[in-house]
Amino acid sequence: MIASGLRLFPDLEDMPTFMAVIFVLFGLMLVYAGFYHARLRILRRRAYAGGRERRGTVRYLKPLGEDDALAYLVFANSHSEWLMSVDTSSIRKVEGDLSEGVAARAYLGDDDKIYALDIGKVKALPISVGEPFEGKLKERIAWAERKKAEWAERVVSD
């Protein structure tokens, strides 16, 4: 994409400048996403090799639809909670109901963030790092859910 945006192919020399800029920006985002995912995989491997293990329960943050490719999970133990996103195809074989809560093990890095999550015998594939679920993050999610419910009521009443 970046090469086509920079007009390195002879067929694309007459591409409009605006379109070329868009191609370059999308290409750079793809490169960044690739590096981020590789870094996350490396940190996941480190967490399995020498991270701190925490036992607790994991549940869905919100109900999961049929077409969702991403699931938001909340891992909780006796003193704190973490929010993370995982690939839904990696957790389809989980025994038990994730909406109710299932026993799990989380592996934390040096910065107290979750990089690896085992739900029973299934190793979940994280899409993002497990961030502590407290304070402003928890308030913002609650606010967004309230607003979504208010907007749904307005649509139904109109």
DOTOR-916062 format. One line per 5 residues: for each residue x, y, z of N, C-alpha, C. Coordinates in Angstrom, 1 decimal, decimal comma. Layout:
% DOTOR-916062
X Y Z X Y Z X Y Z | ...;
END
This chain:
% DOTOR-916062
0,8 -1,2 0,0 0,0 0,0 0,0 0,9 1,2 0,0 | 1,9 1,2 0,8 2,8 2,4 0,9 3,4 2,6 -0,5 | 3,9 1,5 -1,1 4,5 1,7 -2,4 3,6 2,2 -3,5 | 2,3 1,8 -3,4 1,4 2,3 -4,4 1,1 3,8 -4,1 | 1,0 4,1 -2,8 0,8 5,5 -2,5 1,9 6,4 -2,9;
3,1 5,9 -2,9 4,3 6,7 -3,3 4,5 6,6 -4,8 | 3,6 6,0 -5,5 3,5 5,9 -7,0 4,8 5,2 -7,5 | 5,1 4,1 -6,9 6,3 3,3 -7,4 5,9 2,3 -8,5 | 4,6 2,1 -8,7 4,2 1,3 -9,8 3,8 2,1 -11,0 | 4,2 1,7 -12,2 4,0 2,6 -13,3 2,5 2,8 -13,7;
1,7 1,9 -13,3 0,2 2,1 -13,6 -0,4 3,1 -12,7 | 0,2 3,4 -11,6 -0,4 4,3 -10,6 0,1 5,7 -10,6 | 0,8 6,1 -11,7 1,5 7,4 -11,7 0,5 8,5 -11,8 | -0,7 8,3 -12,4 -1,7 9,3 -12,5 -2,8 9,3 -11,3 | -2,4 8,7 -10,2 -3,3 8,6 -9,1 -3,4 10,0 -8,4;
-4,6 10,5 -8,0 -4,7 11,8 -7,4 -3,9 11,8 -6,1 | -3,4 13,0 -5,8 -2,5 13,1 -4,6 -3,2 12,8 -3,3 | -4,5 13,2 -3,2 -5,2 12,9 -2,0 -5,3 11,4 -1,8 | -5,6 10,6 -2,8 -5,7 9,2 -2,7 -4,4 8,6 -2,4 | -3,3 9,1 -2,9 -2,0 8,6 -2,6 -1,6 8,8 -1,1;
-2,0 10,0 -0,6 -1,8 10,2 0,9 -2,6 9,2 1,7 | -3,8 9,0 1,3 -4,7 8,0 2,1 -4,0 6,6 2,0 | -3,5 6,2 0,9 -2,9 4,9 0,7 -1,7 4,8 1,7 | -0,9 5,9 1,7 0,3 5,9 2,5 -0,1 5,8 4,0 | -1,1 6,6 4,4 -1,5 6,5 5,8 -2,0 5,2 6,2;
-2,9 4,6 5,4 -3,4 3,2 5,7 -2,2 2,2 5,7 | -1,3 2,3 4,8 -0,1 1,4 4,9 0,7 1,6 6,1 | 0,9 2,8 6,6 1,6 3,0 7,8 0,8 2,5 9,0 | -0,5 2,6 9,0 -1,3 2,0 10,1 -1,2 0,5 10,1 | -1,1 -0,1 8,9 -1,0 -1,6 8,9 0,4 -2,0 9,4;
1,4 -1,3 9,1 2,8 -1,6 9,6 2,8 -1,4 11,1 | 2,2 -0,4 11,6 2,2 -0,2 13,1 1,4 -1,3 13,8 | 0,3 -1,7 13,2 -0,5 -2,8 13,8 0,3 -4,1 13,8 | 1,1 -4,3 12,8 1,9 -5,5 12,7 3,0 -5,5 13,8 | 3,6 -4,4 14,0 4,6 -4,3 15,0 4,0 -4,4 16,4;
2,8 -3,8 16,6 2,1 -3,9 17,9 1,8 -5,3 18,2 | 1,2 -6,0 17,2 0,8 -7,4 17,5 2,1 -8,3 17,8 | 3,2 -8,1 17,1 4,4 -8,8 17,3 4,9 -8,5 18,7 | 4,8 -7,3 19,1 5,3 -6,9 20,5 4,4 -7,6 21,5 | 3,1 -7,6 21,3 2,1 -8,2 22,2 2,4 -9,7 22,3;
2,7 -10,4 21,2 3,1 -11,8 21,2 4,3 -12,1 22,1 | 5,3 -11,2 21,9 6,6 -11,3 22,7 6,3 -11,2 24,1 | 5,5 -10,1 24,5 5,2 -9,9 25,9 4,4 -11,1 26,5 | 3,5 -11,7 25,7 2,7 -12,8 26,1 3,6 -14,0 26,4 | 4,6 -14,2 25,5 5,5 -15,3 25,8 6,4 -15,1 27,0;
6,8 -13,8 27,3 7,5 -13,5 28,5 6,7 -13,7 29,7 | 5,4 -13,4 29,6 4,5 -13,6 30,8 4,3 -15,0 31,1 | 4,2 -15,9 30,1 4,1 -17,3 30,3 5,4 -17,9 30,9 | 6,5 -17,3 30,5 7,8 -17,8 30,9 8,2 -17,4 32,3 | 7,9 -16,2 32,7 8,4 -15,7 34,0 7,5 -14,7 34,7;
6,2 -14,5 34,2 5,3 -13,6 34,8 4,7 -14,1 36,1 | 4,0 -13,2 36,8 3,3 -13,6 38,0 2,0 -14,1 37,6 | 1,6 -15,2 38,2 0,3 -15,9 38,0 -0,7 -15,5 39,0 | -1,9 -15,1 38,5 -3,0 -14,8 39,4 -4,2 -15,7 39,0 | -4,8 -16,2 40,0 -6,0 -17,0 39,8 -7,2 -16,2 40,2;
-8,3 -16,4 39,4 -9,5 -15,6 39,6 -10,6 -16,1 38,7 | -11,6 -15,2 38,4 -12,6 -15,6 37,5 -12,7 -14,6 36,3 | -13,1 -15,1 35,2 -13,2 -14,2 34,0 -14,7 -14,3 33,5 | -15,2 -13,1 33,0 -16,5 -13,1 32,5 -16,6 -12,0 31,4 | -17,6 -12,1 30,6 -17,8 -11,1 29,6 -18,1 -9,7 30,2;
-17,6 -8,7 29,6 -18,0 -7,3 30,0 -19,4 -7,0 29,5 | -19,7 -7,4 28,3 -21,1 -7,3 27,8 -21,4 -8,5 27,0 | -22,7 -8,8 26,7 -23,0 -10,0 26,0 -22,4 -10,0 24,6 | -22,1 -11,2 24,1 -21,4 -11,4 22,9 -22,4 -11,7 21,8 | -22,3 -11,1 20,6 -23,2 -11,4 19,5 -22,6 -12,5 18,6;
-23,3 -12,9 17,6 -22,8 -14,0 16,8 -21,7 -13,6 15,8 | -21,8 -12,3 15,4 -20,8 -11,9 14,4 -19,6 -11,2 15,0 | -19,5 -11,1 16,4 -18,4 -10,4 17,0 -17,1 -11,2 16,9 | -16,1 -10,5 16,4 -14,7 -11,1 16,3 -13,9 -10,8 17,5 | -14,4 -9,9 18,4 -13,7 -9,4 19,5 -14,5 -9,5 20,8;
-14,0 -10,1 21,9 -14,7 -10,2 23,1 -14,0 -9,4 24,2 | -14,7 -8,6 24,9 -14,2 -7,9 26,1 -14,4 -8,7 27,3 | -13,3 -9,1 28,0 -13,4 -9,9 29,2 -12,9 -9,1 30,4 | -13,5 -9,4 31,5 -13,1 -8,8 32,8 -12,6 -10,0 33,7 | -11,3 -9,9 34,0 -10,7 -10,9 34,9 -10,6 -10,2 36,3;
-11,2 -11,0 37,3 -11,2 -10,4 38,6 -10,7 -11,5 39,6 | -9,9 -11,0 40,6 -9,6 -11,8 41,7 -10,1 -11,1 43,0 | -9,5 -11,5 44,1 -10,1 -11,0 45,4 -9,9 -9,5 45,6 | -8,9 -8,9 44,9 -8,6 -7,5 45,2 -8,6 -6,5 44,0 | -8,7 -7,0 42,8 -8,7 -6,1 41,7 -9,3 -6,7 40,4;
-9,5 -5,9 39,4 -10,1 -6,3 38,1 -9,3 -5,8 37,0 | -9,3 -6,5 35,9 -8,6 -6,1 34,7 -9,5 -6,3 33,5 | -9,4 -5,4 32,5 -10,2 -5,4 31,3 -9,3 -5,7 30,1 | -9,7 -6,7 29,3 -8,9 -7,0 28,1 -9,8 -7,5 27,0 | -9,3 -7,4 25,8 -10,0 -7,9 24,6 -9,3 -9,1 24,1;
-10,0 -10,1 23,7 -9,5 -11,3 23,1 -10,2 -11,7 21,9 | -9,6 -12,5 21,1 -10,1 -13,1 19,8 -11,2 -14,1 20,2 | -12,4 -13,9 19,7 -13,5 -14,9 20,0 -13,2 -16,3 19,6 | -12,5 -16,5 18,5 -12,2 -17,8 18,0 -11,3 -18,6 19,0 | -10,6 -17,9 19,8 -9,7 -18,6 20,7 -10,4 -19,0 22,0;
-11,6 -18,5 22,2 -12,3 -18,8 23,5 -13,6 -19,6 23,2 | -13,8 -20,1 22,0 -15,1 -20,8 21,7 -15,1 -22,1 22,4 | -14,0 -22,7 22,7 -13,9 -24,1 23,3 -14,0 -24,1 24,8 | -14,2 -22,9 25,4 -14,2 -22,8 26,8 -15,4 -23,5 27,4 | -15,2 -24,4 28,4 -16,2 -25,1 29,0 -16,8 -24,2 30,2;
-18,1 -24,0 30,1 -18,7 -23,1 31,1 -19,3 -21,9 30,5 | -20,0 -21,1 31,3 -20,7 -19,9 30,7 -19,9 -18,7 31,1 | -19,3 -18,1 30,1 -18,5 -16,9 30,4 -19,3 -15,7 30,9 | -20,6 -15,7 30,6 -21,4 -14,6 31,1 -21,6 -14,7 32,6 | -21,5 -15,9 33,2 -21,7 -16,1 34,6 -20,3 -16,0 35,3;
-19,3 -16,4 34,7 -17,9 -16,3 35,3 -17,3 -17,7 35,3 | -16,1 -17,8 34,9 -15,4 -19,1 34,8 -14,0 -18,9 35,5 | -13,5 -20,0 36,1 -12,2 -19,9 36,8 -11,1 -19,8 35,7 | -10,1 -18,9 36,0 -9,1 -18,6 35,0 -7,8 -18,3 35,7 | -6,7 -18,3 34,9 -5,4 -17,9 35,4 -4,9 -16,8 34,5;
-4,4 -15,7 35,0 -3,8 -14,6 34,3 -2,4 -14,5 34,6 | -1,6 -14,2 33,6 -0,1 -14,0 33,8 0,2 -12,5 33,6 | 0,7 -11,9 34,6 1,0 -10,5 34,6 2,5 -10,2 34,3 | 2,7 -9,1 33,7 4,1 -8,6 33,4 4,6 -7,8 34,6 | 5,7 -7,2 34,4 6,3 -6,3 35,5 5,5 -5,1 35,8;
4,6 -4,7 34,9 3,8 -3,5 35,0 2,4 -3,7 35,5 | 2,2 -4,9 36,0 0,9 -5,3 36,6 -0,3 -5,3 35,5 | 0,1 -5,6 34,3 -0,9 -5,7 33,2 -0,9 -7,2 32,8 | -2,1 -7,6 32,3 -2,3 -9,0 31,9 -1,8 -9,1 30,5 | -0,9 -10,1 30,2 -0,4 -10,4 28,9 -0,8 -11,7 28,4;
-1,2 -12,6 29,3 -1,7 -14,0 28,9 -2,8 -14,4 29,8 | -3,7 -15,1 29,3 -4,9 -15,6 30,0 -5,3 -17,0 29,6 | -5,4 -17,9 30,6 -5,8 -19,2 30,5 -7,2 -19,4 31,1 | -8,2 -19,8 30,3 -9,5 -20,0 30,8 -9,7 -21,5 30,8 | -9,6 -22,2 31,9 -9,6 -23,6 32,0 -8,3 -24,1 31,3;
-8,5 -25,0 30,3 -7,4 -25,5 29,5 -7,2 -24,7 28,2 | -8,0 -23,7 28,0 -7,9 -22,9 26,7 -7,1 -21,6 27,0 | -6,1 -21,4 26,1 -5,3 -20,2 26,1 -5,9 -19,2 25,2 | -6,4 -18,1 25,8 -7,0 -17,0 25,0 -6,0 -16,2 24,3 | -6,3 -15,8 23,1 -5,4 -15,0 22,3 -5,8 -13,5 22,5;
-4,9 -12,8 23,2 -5,2 -11,4 23,5 -5,1 -10,5 22,3 | -6,0 -9,5 22,2 -5,9 -8,5 21,1 -5,3 -7,2 21,8 | -5,6 -7,1 23,0 -5,0 -5,9 23,8 -4,5 -6,4 25,1 | -3,7 -5,6 25,7 -3,2 -5,8 27,0 -4,3 -5,7 28,1 | -4,3 -6,5 29,1 -5,3 -6,4 30,2 -4,9 -5,2 31,1;
-5,7 -4,1 31,0 -5,5 -2,9 31,8 -6,3 -3,0 33,1 | -5,8 -2,4 34,2 -6,6 -2,4 35,4 -7,9 -1,7 35,2 | -9,0 -2,4 35,6 -10,4 -1,9 35,4 -10,9 -1,2 36,6 | -10,5 0,1 36,7 -10,9 0,9 37,9 -10,8 2,4 37,5 | -11,3 3,2 38,4 -11,2 4,6 38,3 -11,9 5,2 37,0;
-11,1 6,0 36,3 -11,7 6,7 35,1 -12,2 5,7 34,0 | -11,5 4,6 33,8 -11,9 3,7 32,8 -13,3 3,1 33,1 | -13,5 2,7 34,4 -14,8 2,1 34,8 -15,9 3,2 34,7 | -15,6 4,4 35,1 -16,6 5,5 35,0 -17,0 5,8 33,6 | -16,0 5,8 32,7 -16,3 6,1 31,3 -17,2 5,0 30,6;
-16,9 3,8 31,0 -17,7 2,7 30,4 -19,1 2,8 30,9 | -19,3 3,0 32,2 -20,6 3,2 32,8 -21,3 4,3 32,2 | -20,7 5,5 32,0 -21,3 6,6 31,3 -21,7 6,3 29,9 | -20,9 5,6 29,2 -21,2 5,2 27,8 -22,4 4,3 27,7 | -22,5 3,4 28,7 -23,6 2,5 28,7 -24,9 3,2 29,1;
-24,9 4,2 30,0 -26,0 4,9 30,4 -26,5 5,8 29,1 | -25,6 6,4 28,4 -26,0 7,2 27,3 -26,6 6,3 26,2 | -26,0 5,2 26,0 -26,6 4,2 25,0 -28,0 3,8 25,3 | -28,3 3,6 26,6 -29,6 3,2 27,0 -30,6 4,4 26,8 | -30,1 5,7 27,1 -30,9 6,9 27,0 -31,3 7,1 25,5;
-30,3 6,9 24,6 -30,5 7,1 23,2 -31,5 6,0 22,7 | -31,4 4,8 23,2 -32,3 3,7 22,7 -33,7 4,0 23,2 | -33,9 4,6 24,4 -35,2 5,0 24,9 -35,8 6,1 24,0 | -34,9 7,1 23,6 -35,4 8,2 22,7 -35,9 7,6 21,4 | -35,2 6,7 20,8 -35,5 6,1 19,5 -36,9 5,4 19,6;
-37,0 4,6 20,7 -38,2 3,8 20,9 -39,4 4,8 21,1 | -39,2 5,9 21,9 -40,3 6,8 22,2 -40,7 7,6 21,0 | -39,8 7,9 20,1 -40,1 8,7 18,9 -40,8 7,9 17,8;
END
